[in-house]
């Protein structure tokens, strides 16, 4: 599966998790679990989230 086709895919979330050291397979597993629980994708839309993303992905 192309990760960009995953229902939970968000470019910023993917970038953040990679910066934290997650492998693509680990990210897919997490997103699969979150999708099964009915959670929406993480969108990183808030000011706080954007600041956290910028700090982590320098």
VMD Tcl script that builds the backbone (N, CA, C; Angstrom):
set m [mol new atoms 174]
animate dup $m
set s [atomselect $m all]
$s set {name element resname resid chain x y z} {
  {N N UNK 1 A 0.845 -1.196 0.000}
  {CA C UNK 1 A 0.000 0.000 0.000}
  {C C UNK 1 A 0.881 1.248 0.000}
  {N N UNK 2 A 0.551 2.170 -0.858}
  {CA C UNK 2 A 1.190 3.489 -0.844}
  {C C UNK 2 A 0.708 4.199 0.420}
  {N N UNK 3 A 1.627 4.588 1.282}
  {CA C UNK 3 A 1.249 5.188 2.569}
  {C C UNK 3 A 0.346 6.405 2.393}
  {N N UNK 4 A 0.501 7.122 1.289}
  {CA C UNK 4 A -0.333 8.303 1.048}
  {C C UNK 4 A -1.794 7.932 0.805}
  {N N UNK 5 A -2.066 6.657 0.559}
  {CA C UNK 5 A -3.436 6.192 0.357}
  {C C UNK 5 A -4.080 5.703 1.660}
  {N N UNK 6 A -3.314 5.656 2.740}
  {CA C UNK 6 A -3.850 5.187 4.026}
  {C C UNK 6 A -4.899 6.184 4.509}
  {N N UNK 7 A -6.027 5.694 5.045}
  {CA C UNK 7 A -7.085 6.607 5.510}
  {C C UNK 7 A -6.632 7.574 6.613}
  {N N UNK 8 A -5.591 7.224 7.343}
  {CA C UNK 8 A -5.101 8.079 8.427}
  {C C UNK 8 A -3.957 8.987 7.974}
  {N N UNK 9 A -3.565 8.899 6.721}
  {CA C UNK 9 A -2.390 9.647 6.257}
  {C C UNK 9 A -2.575 11.154 6.388}
  {N N UNK 10 A -1.558 11.769 6.935}
  {CA C UNK 10 A -1.418 13.220 6.950}
  {C C UNK 10 A 0.079 13.471 6.836}
  {N N UNK 11 A 0.494 14.278 5.879}
  {CA C UNK 11 A 1.920 14.495 5.629}
  {C C UNK 11 A 2.652 14.986 6.871}
  {N N UNK 12 A 2.034 15.884 7.622}
  {CA C UNK 12 A 2.683 16.400 8.828}
  {C C UNK 12 A 2.788 15.335 9.908}
  {N N UNK 13 A 1.777 14.497 10.057}
  {CA C UNK 13 A 1.824 13.425 11.045}
  {C C UNK 13 A 2.919 12.428 10.676}
  {N N UNK 14 A 2.991 12.085 9.404}
  {CA C UNK 14 A 4.022 11.161 8.932}
  {C C UNK 14 A 5.414 11.744 9.197}
  {N N UNK 15 A 5.598 13.009 8.875}
  {CA C UNK 15 A 6.880 13.692 9.085}
  {C C UNK 15 A 7.246 13.709 10.574}
  {N N UNK 16 A 6.270 14.004 11.428}
  {CA C UNK 16 A 6.500 14.055 12.869}
  {C C UNK 16 A 6.921 12.688 13.408}
  {N N UNK 17 A 6.170 11.652 13.044}
  {CA C UNK 17 A 6.477 10.316 13.557}
  {C C UNK 17 A 7.835 9.826 13.058}
  {N N UNK 18 A 8.172 10.128 11.815}
  {CA C UNK 18 A 9.502 9.772 11.307}
  {C C UNK 18 A 10.591 10.502 12.093}
  {N N UNK 19 A 10.366 11.771 12.400}
  {CA C UNK 19 A 11.346 12.545 13.165}
  {C C UNK 19 A 11.532 11.978 14.570}
  {N N UNK 20 A 10.490 11.338 15.087}
  {CA C UNK 20 A 10.555 10.712 16.408}
  {C C UNK 20 A 11.206 9.328 16.347}
  {N N UNK 21 A 11.561 8.878 15.130}
  {CA C UNK 21 A 12.270 7.612 14.988}
  {C C UNK 21 A 11.416 6.422 14.597}
  {N N UNK 22 A 10.139 6.658 14.274}
  {CA C UNK 22 A 9.251 5.569 13.884}
  {C C UNK 22 A 9.576 5.120 12.461}
  {N N UNK 23 A 9.499 3.816 12.223}
  {CA C UNK 23 A 9.640 3.299 10.865}
  {C C UNK 23 A 8.300 3.433 10.150}
  {N N UNK 24 A 8.334 3.347 8.836}
  {CA C UNK 24 A 7.089 3.413 8.064}
  {C C UNK 24 A 6.148 2.295 8.492}
  {N N UNK 25 A 6.669 1.095 8.725}
  {CA C UNK 25 A 5.832 -0.030 9.146}
  {C C UNK 25 A 5.186 0.239 10.502}
  {N N UNK 26 A 5.922 0.826 11.427}
  {CA C UNK 26 A 5.363 1.160 12.742}
  {C C UNK 26 A 4.265 2.212 12.612}
  {N N UNK 27 A 4.469 3.172 11.733}
  {CA C UNK 27 A 3.463 4.213 11.511}
  {C C UNK 27 A 2.190 3.594 10.942}
  {N N UNK 28 A 2.334 2.732 9.952}
  {CA C UNK 28 A 1.167 2.069 9.358}
  {C C UNK 28 A 0.422 1.260 10.408}
  {N N UNK 29 A 1.154 0.538 11.249}
  {CA C UNK 29 A 0.518 -0.261 12.301}
  {C C UNK 29 A -0.275 0.639 13.253}
  {N N UNK 30 A 0.325 1.750 13.659}
  {CA C UNK 30 A -0.370 2.691 14.552}
  {C C UNK 30 A -1.622 3.243 13.878}
  {N N UNK 31 A -1.476 3.676 12.629}
  {CA C UNK 31 A -2.619 4.236 11.914}
  {C C UNK 31 A -3.710 3.195 11.706}
  {N N UNK 32 A -3.328 1.948 11.443}
  {CA C UNK 32 A -4.327 0.877 11.305}
  {C C UNK 32 A -5.130 0.737 12.596}
  {N N UNK 33 A -4.422 0.745 13.727}
  {CA C UNK 33 A -5.091 0.622 15.029}
  {C C UNK 33 A -6.015 1.811 15.283}
  {N N UNK 34 A -5.543 3.016 15.014}
  {CA C UNK 34 A -6.357 4.211 15.225}
  {C C UNK 34 A -7.572 4.216 14.300}
  {N N UNK 35 A -7.388 3.770 13.082}
  {CA C UNK 35 A -8.492 3.706 12.124}
  {C C UNK 35 A -9.558 2.719 12.597}
  {N N UNK 36 A -9.130 1.569 13.119}
  {CA C UNK 36 A -10.075 0.565 13.632}
  {C C UNK 36 A -10.873 1.105 14.819}
  {N N UNK 37 A -10.253 2.002 15.595}
  {CA C UNK 37 A -10.934 2.598 16.749}
  {C C UNK 37 A -11.832 3.765 16.345}
  {N N UNK 38 A -11.809 4.129 15.068}
  {CA C UNK 38 A -12.649 5.215 14.584}
  {C C UNK 38 A -12.073 6.604 14.796}
  {N N UNK 39 A -10.802 6.679 15.134}
  {CA C UNK 39 A -10.174 7.987 15.342}
  {C C UNK 39 A -9.918 8.651 13.991}
  {N N UNK 40 A -10.102 9.961 13.919}
  {CA C UNK 40 A -9.786 10.670 12.670}
  {C C UNK 40 A -8.272 10.852 12.550}
  {N N UNK 41 A -7.788 11.142 11.353}
  {CA C UNK 41 A -6.357 11.405 11.189}
  {C C UNK 41 A -5.929 12.629 12.000}
  {N N UNK 42 A -4.695 12.609 12.454}
  {CA C UNK 42 A -4.119 13.764 13.138}
  {C C UNK 42 A -3.806 14.815 12.083}
  {N N UNK 43 A -4.353 16.013 12.240}
  {CA C UNK 43 A -4.219 17.024 11.191}
  {C C UNK 43 A -3.198 18.118 11.495}
  {N N UNK 44 A -2.763 18.261 12.716}
  {CA C UNK 44 A -1.757 19.257 13.076}
  {C C UNK 44 A -2.210 20.669 12.712}
  {N N UNK 45 A -3.480 20.965 12.912}
  {CA C UNK 45 A -4.058 22.246 12.507}
  {C C UNK 45 A -3.922 23.366 13.534}
  {N N UNK 46 A -3.791 23.028 14.798}
  {CA C UNK 46 A -3.764 24.075 15.820}
  {C C UNK 46 A -2.388 24.742 15.897}
  {N N UNK 47 A -2.350 25.917 16.472}
  {CA C UNK 47 A -1.089 26.641 16.649}
  {C C UNK 47 A -0.133 25.833 17.514}
  {N N UNK 48 A -0.658 25.229 18.586}
  {CA C UNK 48 A 0.170 24.403 19.471}
  {C C UNK 48 A 0.770 23.230 18.702}
  {N N UNK 49 A -0.048 22.558 17.908}
  {CA C UNK 49 A 0.427 21.401 17.143}
  {C C UNK 49 A 1.482 21.812 16.123}
  {N N UNK 50 A 1.270 22.932 15.457}
  {CA C UNK 50 A 2.246 23.411 14.474}
  {C C UNK 50 A 3.585 23.735 15.149}
  {N N UNK 51 A 3.537 24.331 16.331}
  {CA C UNK 51 A 4.766 24.646 17.064}
  {C C UNK 51 A 5.492 23.361 17.466}
  {N N UNK 52 A 4.747 22.374 17.933}
  {CA C UNK 52 A 5.333 21.082 18.309}
  {C C UNK 52 A 5.972 20.418 17.093}
  {N N UNK 53 A 5.289 20.462 15.975}
  {CA C UNK 53 A 5.802 19.883 14.734}
  {C C UNK 53 A 7.108 20.565 14.326}
  {N N UNK 54 A 7.129 21.881 14.388}
  {CA C UNK 54 A 8.330 22.628 13.999}
  {C C UNK 54 A 9.507 22.340 14.926}
  {N N UNK 55 A 9.234 22.225 16.232}
  {CA C UNK 55 A 10.305 21.912 17.188}
  {C C UNK 55 A 10.876 20.521 16.939}
  {N N UNK 56 A 10.017 19.577 16.630}
  {CA C UNK 56 A 10.429 18.187 16.474}
  {C C UNK 56 A 11.113 17.932 15.137}
  {N N UNK 57 A 10.680 18.612 14.108}
  {CA C UNK 57 A 11.159 18.329 12.744}
  {C C UNK 57 A 12.161 19.360 12.246}
  {N N UNK 58 A 12.961 19.890 13.111}
  {CA C UNK 58 A 13.944 20.917 12.722}
  {C C UNK 58 A 14.844 20.432 11.622}
}
mol reanalyze $m
mol bondsrecalc $m
mol representation Tube
mol addrep $m
